[in-house]
Amino acid sequence: MQTEDAKTMPNRPIRALVVDDVEDDAFLLQAELAQRGVSIDYRRVDTEIDMAAELANDDWDLVISDHNMPGFDALAALEVLKRSGRDIPFIIHSAHISHQLAVSAMYDGVHDFIPKGQYERMVPVIERELRGAQARRAVRQADDRIQQLSNYDKLSALPNQSLFCDKVTEWLNTSQRQGRAARGALFVIDIDRFLRVNASFGYEAGNAVLKEISERLTEVLQSDVLLARLGGDEFGVFVPGIGERQSAEVFARWISKVFDAPFMKDGIELFLTPSTGVALIPSDGLQVYELLMSAETASAQAKKRGGNGYCFYDRTMNAASTERVALEADLRHAVERRELFLEFQPVIDAKSGRVVSAEALVRWNHPRLGRVPPDRFINLADETGLIVEIGSWVLEEACRCCRGWHVAGFPGMSVSVNVSAVQFGQPRLLEAVRDALGSSSLSPKSLMLEITESSLMQDAESTAGMLRALRNMGVRISVDDFGTGYSSLSYLKRFPLDVIKIDKSFVRDLCVDEEDAAIVRAIIALAHSMRRSTIAEGVETAEQVEILKRENCEFFQGYYFGRPMTIERIVELLGSQQSVSLPA
């Protein structure tokens, strides 16, 4: 009858490798165990070669070994098992081994010793050892799973960044120990505009594409090349042995070919391109994280150049990156340190030729770098979100200056302030405008906010609500750089706008390019049909003024009337309006 513990044994017969020189003894063991409820399938061996072959070619639950055999014994059999690397319970079943030797063998790794003929004692030992082996397997499986989770990417099954770095470090250390020059290349592949896949089709589709990219890369790379998913849509490739730039270029072009064929999603062809950064060993580093950072920097540079290409790391890239980080840190303190200031570019009324408004332009006087060009820090402020704080300061300062003009005797003056896309998307914009008007006691009608076309169209519903809220406060709204974006009649009708600013790119060649002239005429006609005013930006010549006047453009702004200037210069200009003269 089967014991309670025997229920834990396999449903199938136990697969036992019996090491014995007598076939009858092995058959008797099988029969006696069967009578006691333990079914075994066995194979008998009696030499080292045969035992090693069986361990290599088949799976066994148990090894039961006699001790004293011609030319072979249990201790030699135990060594064969150890060399195989298998974790299989090993039981000595022999009448010819001393108790002292049996105990010594158990210290060496034998699991138990059963004198021949004691089959009743054999049954619980087998049950115990099989349970032990099962528990050890469960622990190993758990360890393997932990190892898999900690070292491999779940989606692609590729090594993750941690394992990638460990493997590259191991290769570098081995090269150093062996005294040979380390030569190789580390590539970082960043997928261009991959977020569009997630945004258009969802994260599940994005994951499927990433998995296919992993499979394509795996197929084309040789076995000695290490491929990893570093995270997100970024992959790492380490190629040992590449010694020169030319070979690395060939490899980078080979990577690009992986993306030649489209990726399919619901019958739609998705064309993706890589931005690949390359770091060479030893010129770009001898430590894995240094190499990885260099390759990522080069990949970012490739992306800045438009993507779909490769770029080798250059140390000047780090200098630019370091400078940018330092500039960002300084910009965070620019407001509190009063390093920012405003300049104003006058806006001229076409009929009277008088200054009626001014556009506020933020400037930065850096304590070490001096005057920092706006195109160098405005984009940085946008990317980092600092534009929200800077924009609030500009609003307050511009409103304060405009109120100062009124107090100085020029009550008709108004001021316009640019609102970035980031700033316009913030609910705090209404509060910032309200606070700026309140603290300066400026009438809302004297403030105009300039918003670009692209900002208006990011979220039409939210845009319409924000513009209505601003208009309800009494603030005027102009659309900036008109003609460079959507130029849609439907949104002009939908949004409560007051002014359309004609982009300077159309005004520049107004006198020599009939197409630009036609666009300007169309914009002015469109604005007038919808009862909007127009401001022409970038006016630099008398000829441009003449044409714009002829087309009934209401306001002009540009170097012909004045470059951006200090508030003191604006006051002087207002005090001597006669200095501004328009061609007859």
TIMARKE-296107 format. One record per residue (C-alpha): x negated, y negated, z negated. Coordinates in steps of 0.5 Angstrom, whole numbers, plus 500, padded with zeros to 3 digits. Each point is the difference from the previous one (the first is absolute). Layout:
% TIMARKE-296107
X:Y:Z $
...
% end
This chain:
% TIMARKE-296107
500:500:500 $
497:493:502 $
498:496:494 $
503:492:499 $
493:498:502 $
500:504:506 $
505:496:503 $
495:494:501 $
496:504:505 $
501:500:508 $
507:503:503 $
495:503:505 $
495:506:498 $
494:497:497 $
494:500:505 $
494:503:496 $
493:501:503 $
498:506:496 $
492:501:500 $
499:508:499 $
496:505:503 $
506:505:499 $
506:500:504 $
504:504:495 $
498:496:495 $
503:494:503 $
506:504:502 $
501:502:493 $
500:493:498 $
505:498:505 $
505:505:498 $
499:499:492 $
501:493:501 $
507:501:504 $
502:505:495 $
500:494:495 $
503:495:504 $
494:497:504 $
500:501:507 $
493:499:504 $
498:500:507 $
493:501:500 $
494:501:504 $
493:504:498 $
493:498:501 $
494:502:497 $
494:496:503 $
498:493:500 $
501:499:507 $
507:503:500 $
502:496:494 $
498:493:503 $
503:501:507 $
507:502:496 $
499:493:496 $
499:496:506 $
505:503:504 $
506:501:496 $
504:497:494 $
500:504:493 $
503:499:494 $
496:505:496 $
493:503:500 $
499:507:496 $
493:503:499 $
497:506:498 $
493:499:497 $
496:506:501 $
499:501:508 $
495:503:505 $
496:493:502 $
505:496:497 $
503:498:493 $
505:495:497 $
495:494:499 $
498:500:507 $
507:500:502 $
501:494:496 $
495:497:503 $
503:501:507 $
506:497:497 $
497:494:498 $
496:499:506 $
507:500:504 $
502:494:496 $
507:503:499 $
504:500:493 $
502:507:499 $
501:503:494 $
494:506:499 $
502:506:495 $
495:505:499 $
503:507:500 $
495:505:498 $
498:506:495 $
493:499:501 $
498:493:497 $
498:498:493 $
504:496:496 $
494:495:499 $
499:500:508 $
507:499:501 $
501:494:495 $
493:497:503 $
504:501:507 $
506:496:497 $
495:494:499 $
498:500:507 $
507:499:503 $
503:507:499 $
508:499:498 $
500:507:496 $
498:507:499 $
505:506:500 $
497:507:499 $
502:505:505 $
507:503:498 $
502:495:496 $
506:498:505 $
505:497:494 $
495:495:498 $
498:498:508 $
507:498:501 $
501:494:495 $
492:498:502 $
502:500:507 $
507:495:499 $
496:496:495 $
494:499:506 $
505:499:505 $
504:494:496 $
493:497:499 $
498:500:507 $
507:497:502 $
499:494:495 $
493:499:502 $
503:500:507 $
505:495:498 $
495:495:497 $
496:501:506 $
506:498:504 $
501:494:496 $
493:498:500 $
500:500:508 $
506:496:500 $
497:495:496 $
494:500:504 $
505:500:506 $
503:494:497 $
494:496:498 $
496:501:506 $
505:501:506 $
505:495:503 $
507:503:499 $
503:498:507 $
494:502:505 $
496:505:496 $
494:496:501 $
495:499:495 $
502:493:496 $
495:494:499 $
497:503:494 $
498:507:503 $
498:496:506 $
495:496:496 $
498:506:496 $
498:504:506 $
496:494:503 $
496:499:494 $
499:507:499 $
497:500:508 $
496:494:498 $
497:503:494 $
498:506:503 $
497:496:506 $
496:497:494 $
498:506:497 $
497:503:506 $
496:494:502 $
503:499:507 $
503:493:502 $
507:500:499 $
504:498:507 $
507:500:501 $
506:495:501 $
506:499:496 $
507:498:504 $
506:496:497 $
506:501:505 $
506:495:498 $
506:501:504 $
502:493:504 $
507:497:498 $
502:507:497 $
505:496:495 $
504:499:506 $
502:508:501 $
502:500:492 $
504:494:501 $
503:502:507 $
501:508:498 $
499:501:493 $
495:503:495 $
502:507:502 $
498:498:507 $
494:497:498 $
497:506:496 $
502:504:506 $
495:496:505 $
495:500:495 $
500:507:499 $
500:501:508 $
494:495:500 $
496:504:495 $
501:506:504 $
498:497:506 $
494:498:497 $
498:507:497 $
501:503:507 $
495:496:503 $
495:499:494 $
494:505:500 $
500:505:493 $
494:496:498 $
503:493:500 $
504:498:493 $
507:497:501 $
504:497:495 $
507:496:499 $
497:494:496 $
507:498:498 $
506:497:504 $
498:499:507 $
493:501:499 $
495:506:502 $
493:501:499 $
495:504:504 $
493:502:498 $
496:502:505 $
493:503:498 $
494:499:505 $
502:494:504 $
493:496:500 $
502:494:505 $
505:495:502 $
501:503:507 $
502:507:497 $
505:497:495 $
503:496:506 $
502:506:503 $
503:503:494 $
504:494:499 $
503:500:507 $
501:507:499 $
504:499:494 $
504:495:504 $
502:505:505 $
504:503:495 $
505:495:500 $
501:500:508 $
506:504:500 $
506:497:497 $
503:503:494 $
508:502:501 $
505:498:495 $
507:501:502 $
499:500:507 $
496:494:500 $
493:499:501 $
496:497:495 $
493:497:502 $
495:499:494 $
493:497:500 $
494:501:495 $
495:495:498 $
494:503:498 $
494:498:496 $
494:503:500 $
494:500:495 $
493:503:501 $
496:504:496 $
495:498:497 $
500:493:503 $
507:498:497 $
499:504:493 $
498:506:497 $
506:500:495 $
506:503:502 $
504:494:497 $
496:495:503 $
501:504:507 $
507:500:499 $
501:493:498 $
496:498:506 $
504:504:505 $
506:497:497 $
498:493:501 $
498:502:507 $
507:503:502 $
503:494:497 $
496:496:505 $
502:504:506 $
507:499:498 $
499:492:500 $
498:501:507 $
506:503:502 $
499:507:498 $
500:506:505 $
492:500:499 $
494:501:496 $
495:496:496 $
494:501:497 $
498:497:493 $
496:494:500 $
498:497:493 $
502:493:502 $
507:503:499 $
499:501:493 $
498:493:499 $
506:497:504 $
504:505:495 $
496:498:494 $
501:492:502 $
508:501:501 $
501:503:493 $
496:495:497 $
504:495:504 $
506:503:498 $
498:500:493 $
499:492:500 $
506:499:504 $
504:503:494 $
497:494:496 $
501:495:505 $
506:497:498 $
498:499:492 $
494:498:502 $
503:494:504 $
496:502:506 $
506:500:505 $
502:493:503 $
505:498:506 $
499:497:506 $
505:497:504 $
501:500:508 $
505:494:502 $
507:501:504 $
502:495:505 $
507:498:502 $
500:500:507 $
504:494:501 $
497:495:495 $
493:502:500 $
500:500:492 $
498:505:495 $
506:504:497 $
497:506:497 $
494:504:499 $
498:507:499 $
497:502:494 $
493:505:501 $
497:503:495 $
492:499:499 $
495:504:496 $
494:496:497 $
496:506:498 $
495:498:494 $
494:504:504 $
502:501:507 $
503:493:501 $
506:499:504 $
503:507:502 $
503:500:507 $
508:502:499 $
500:506:505 $
495:503:495 $
504:500:494 $
507:499:502 $
500:507:503 $
496:503:493 $
506:496:496 $
505:504:504 $
497:507:500 $
499:499:492 $
507:497:499 $
496:494:497 $
504:496:505 $
506:500:495 $
496:496:495 $
497:495:505 $
506:499:504 $
504:498:493 $
494:495:499 $
500:497:507 $
508:499:499 $
499:496:493 $
494:496:503 $
503:499:507 $
507:497:496 $
496:496:495 $
496:497:506 $
507:498:504 $
503:497:494 $
494:496:499 $
501:497:507 $
507:499:498 $
498:496:494 $
494:496:504 $
506:497:505 $
501:506:505 $
506:503:498 $
501:503:507 $
494:505:500 $
501:507:500 $
496:506:499 $
499:507:503 $
497:506:497 $
498:506:503 $
503:507:497 $
497:506:501 $
503:507:502 $
498:502:493 $
503:494:496 $
506:500:504 $
502:507:498 $
499:499:493 $
507:498:496 $
496:495:496 $
499:495:506 $
507:497:498 $
497:499:493 $
494:497:502 $
503:495:505 $
505:498:494 $
495:499:495 $
495:496:505 $
506:496:502 $
502:499:493 $
493:498:497 $
499:495:505 $
507:497:501 $
500:501:507 $
506:500:504 $
501:507:503 $
501:497:507 $
493:497:500 $
497:507:500 $
500:504:506 $
498:508:500 $
496:503:506 $
501:507:501 $
497:504:506 $
505:504:505 $
497:507:497 $
501:498:493 $
508:499:502 $
501:506:503 $
497:505:495 $
506:501:497 $
506:496:503 $
505:501:495 $
495:498:494 $
498:494:505 $
507:497:501 $
501:501:492 $
494:496:498 $
501:495:506 $
507:498:498 $
498:500:492 $
494:495:502 $
505:496:505 $
505:499:494 $
494:497:496 $
500:495:505 $
493:502:503 $
499:500:507 $
497:506:504 $
496:500:506 $
498:506:504 $
492:500:501 $
496:502:507 $
507:501:504 $
499:504:506 $
494:504:498 $
505:506:496 $
507:502:502 $
503:493:502 $
507:503:500 $
506:496:501 $
504:504:495 $
496:499:494 $
500:493:502 $
507:500:499 $
500:504:494 $
495:496:496 $
501:494:497 $
494:496:503 $
499:493:501 $
494:499:504 $
496:504:505 $
493:499:501 $
497:501:507 $
493:504:499 $
494:497:502 $
498:506:505 $
506:497:505 $
498:493:499 $
493:501:501 $
500:501:508 $
507:496:500 $
497:495:506 $
497:506:504 $
504:506:499 $
507:500:503 $
502:506:496 $
498:497:494 $
504:494:502 $
506:504:501 $
500:503:494 $
499:494:496 $
506:497:504 $
504:506:498 $
498:500:493 $
502:493:499 $
507:501:504 $
502:506:496 $
498:496:493 $
505:494:503 $
505:505:502 $
500:502:493 $
500:493:497 $
493:502:497 $
494:495:500 $
493:501:503 $
493:499:498 $
494:501:505 $
494:503:497 $
493:499:503 $
501:493:503 $
493:498:503 $
501:495:506 $
504:495:502 $
502:504:506 $
503:505:495 $
504:494:497 $
503:498:506 $
503:507:502 $
502:501:493 $
504:493:500 $
503:501:507 $
503:507:497 $
503:497:494 $
495:503:495 $
502:496:494 $
493:501:496 $
493:501:501 $
494:503:496 $
493:500:502 $
493:497:500 $
502:495:505 $
504:497:494 $
495:502:495 $
496:506:497 $
502:503:493 $
498:494:495 $
500:498:493 $
506:498:496 $
497:493:500 $
499:500:507 $
507:501:501 $
502:495:496 $
496:495:504 $
503:502:506 $
507:499:497 $
498:493:498 $
497:499:507 $
505:503:505 $
498:495:505 $
494:504:501 $
504:506:503 $
502:498:507 $
503:505:505 $
499:499:508 $
505:496:503 $
% end
